[in-house]
């Protein structure tokens, strides 16, 4: 097998894997969006059950109410989730860019240009995740 056929075959595999990864990423986004919508609906239904502020205050004093509030504050204030989402997005976008780069035969094609932009955007997400990680670590040490 000559090197041209091997390069062509590698490009085909990279494009296929990029396509599959993009479809999986879109599925993940849709599933996450549906899960968030469902959680918000459940929280809204729970809050609508309370007729008065007194009922809500009693609920908040109970162990179940405290657990509910703790779960909400963990979701809002935890930097771990945001950092992991940035890493996840960075890898997906960078690999999509690599797929477009492999699909672009020369530097004048649209696929090559899109690949460059996506690859650099993925790198930007990864860099922001690294910076966020170190900032969160430093802030965490200062608060102790």
C-alpha positions as CSV (number, residue, x, y, z in Angstrom):
1,X,0.0,0.0,0.0
2,X,1.5,3.3,-1.0
3,X,1.6,6.4,1.3
4,X,-1.1,8.3,-0.6
5,X,-3.6,5.5,-0.1
6,X,-2.7,5.2,3.6
7,X,-3.0,9.0,4.1
8,X,-6.4,8.9,2.4
9,X,-7.5,6.0,4.6
10,X,-6.4,7.8,7.7
11,X,-8.3,11.0,6.6
12,X,-11.4,8.9,6.0
13,X,-11.2,7.4,9.5
14,X,-10.6,10.8,11.1
15,X,-13.6,12.3,9.3
16,X,-15.8,9.3,10.3
17,X,-14.8,9.5,13.9
18,X,-15.3,13.3,13.9
19,X,-18.8,12.8,12.5
20,X,-19.7,10.1,15.1
21,X,-18.2,12.3,17.9
22,X,-20.3,15.3,16.7
23,X,-23.5,13.3,16.6
24,X,-22.7,12.0,20.1
25,X,-22.0,15.5,21.4
26,X,-25.3,16.8,20.0
27,X,-27.1,13.9,21.7
28,X,-25.4,14.7,24.9
29,X,-26.4,18.4,24.6
30,X,-30.1,17.4,23.9
31,X,-30.1,14.9,26.8
32,X,-28.6,17.5,29.2
33,X,-31.1,20.1,28.1
34,X,-34.0,17.8,28.6
35,X,-32.7,16.8,32.1
36,X,-32.3,20.4,33.1
37,X,-35.8,21.2,31.9
38,X,-37.2,18.3,33.9
39,X,-35.3,19.3,37.0
40,X,-36.6,22.9,36.7
41,X,-40.1,21.6,36.3
42,X,-39.8,19.4,39.4
43,X,-38.5,22.3,41.4
44,X,-41.2,24.6,40.2
45,X,-43.9,22.0,41.1
46,X,-42.4,21.5,44.5
47,X,-42.4,25.3,45.2
48,X,-46.0,25.6,44.0
49,X,-47.1,23.0,46.6
50,X,-46.5,25.5,49.4
51,X,-49.6,27.6,50.1
52,X,-47.9,30.1,52.4
53,X,-44.4,31.3,53.3
54,X,-44.9,29.6,56.7
55,X,-45.3,26.2,55.0
56,X,-42.1,26.8,53.0
57,X,-40.2,27.9,56.1
58,X,-41.2,24.7,57.9
59,X,-40.1,22.7,54.9
60,X,-36.7,24.4,54.9
61,X,-36.2,23.5,58.6
62,X,-36.8,19.8,57.9
63,X,-33.9,17.5,56.9
64,X,-35.4,17.1,53.5
65,X,-35.6,20.8,53.0
66,X,-32.0,21.3,54.0
67,X,-30.9,18.5,51.7
68,X,-32.8,20.2,48.9
69,X,-31.1,23.5,49.5
70,X,-27.7,21.9,49.7
71,X,-28.2,20.2,46.4
72,X,-29.1,23.5,44.8
73,X,-26.1,25.3,46.2
74,X,-23.7,22.5,45.1
75,X,-25.0,22.8,41.6
76,X,-24.6,26.6,41.5
77,X,-21.3,27.1,43.4
78,X,-19.3,24.1,42.5
79,X,-16.5,25.0,40.0
80,X,-15.8,21.3,39.3
81,X,-18.8,21.0,37.0
82,X,-18.0,24.1,35.0
83,X,-14.3,23.1,34.6
84,X,-15.3,19.5,33.5
85,X,-17.8,21.0,31.0
86,X,-15.1,23.2,29.6
87,X,-12.7,20.3,29.3
88,X,-15.4,18.2,27.6
89,X,-16.3,20.9,25.2
90,X,-12.6,21.7,24.5
91,X,-11.8,18.1,23.5
92,X,-15.0,17.7,21.4
93,X,-14.4,21.0,19.5
94,X,-10.7,20.3,19.1
95,X,-11.3,16.9,17.7
96,X,-14.0,18.2,15.4
97,X,-11.4,20.8,14.2
98,X,-8.9,18.0,13.6
99,X,-11.5,16.2,11.5
100,X,-12.1,19.2,9.4
101,X,-8.3,19.8,9.1
102,X,-7.9,16.2,7.9
103,X,-10.8,16.6,5.5
104,X,-9.4,19.8,4.0
105,X,-7.0,18.8,1.2
106,X,-5.2,22.1,1.0
107,X,-5.0,25.4,2.8
108,X,-7.4,27.2,0.5
109,X,-10.4,25.0,1.2
110,X,-13.3,25.9,3.5
111,X,-12.9,22.7,5.4
112,X,-9.3,23.5,6.3
113,X,-10.3,27.0,7.5
114,X,-13.2,25.7,9.6
115,X,-10.9,23.1,11.0
116,X,-8.4,25.7,12.1
117,X,-11.0,27.8,13.8
118,X,-12.6,24.8,15.6
119,X,-9.2,23.4,16.6
120,X,-8.1,26.7,18.1
121,X,-11.5,27.2,19.8
122,X,-11.1,23.8,21.4
123,X,-7.7,24.7,22.6
124,X,-9.2,27.9,24.0
125,X,-11.7,25.9,26.0
126,X,-9.0,23.6,27.3
127,X,-6.8,26.6,28.3
128,X,-9.8,28.3,30.1
129,X,-10.4,25.0,32.0
130,X,-6.8,24.9,33.1
131,X,-6.9,28.5,34.3
132,X,-10.2,28.0,36.0
133,X,-8.8,24.9,37.8
134,X,-5.8,26.8,39.2
135,X,-7.9,29.8,40.1
136,X,-10.5,27.6,41.9
137,X,-7.6,25.8,43.7
138,X,-6.1,29.1,44.8
139,X,-9.4,30.6,45.9
140,X,-10.2,27.4,47.8
141,X,-6.9,27.7,49.7
142,X,-7.5,31.3,50.6
143,X,-11.0,30.5,52.0
144,X,-9.7,27.8,54.3
